[in-house]
Amino acid sequence: MPPTPRATRYEVLATKGAEQFIVGFTPRVSRMGLLRVMQGVGDFLIVQCGIGAADEITFGFNHGSKPLAYAEVSGWRIGFTGRTERDVASQPQAAQ
C-alpha cells in the first residue's frame, strides 16, 4: 500500500528589520493556523522575540492578491510567506 500523502504545509516566518527566523509550518493558511503554530512554539517565541507580560498580539491580513494572516508583537511581524515546506527544503536561503 502506498504511503498516505501529507498535506502541504506553509511556512510561517518572524521578521523584525533585517532579522528573521522560521517559526514553523502549518497546513492551515488562516489566522487559526497561524495561532496554532505560534502556540506550539510559544516559549521559544517569548524568548526569541523578547515578548513581555504587558505586550499584546495584534492580528491582520496583508492586502496582496491572496490575503495572508499575520500577527504583530514586540516589533516582530509573524506571518505566512507563501512558501511551502517543500520550497524551503529546496531553497532554504530564499526566505522573504
C-alpha positions, 0 to 999 in steps of 0.5 A: 500500500502506498504511503498516505500523502501529507498535506502541504504545509506553509511556512510561517516566518518572524521578521523584525528589520533585517532579522528573521527566523522560521517559526514553523509550518502549518497546513492551515493558511488562516489566522487559526493556523497561524495561532496554532503554530505560534502556540506550539512554539510559544516559549521559544517565541517569548524568548526569541522575540523578547515578548513581555507580560504587558505586550499584546498580539495584534492580528491582520491580513496583508492586502496582496492578491491572496490575503495572508494572516499575520500577527504583530508583537514586540516589533516582530511581524509573524506571518505566512510567506507563501512558501511551502515546506517543500520550497524551503527544503529546496531553497532554504536561503530564499526566505522573504 
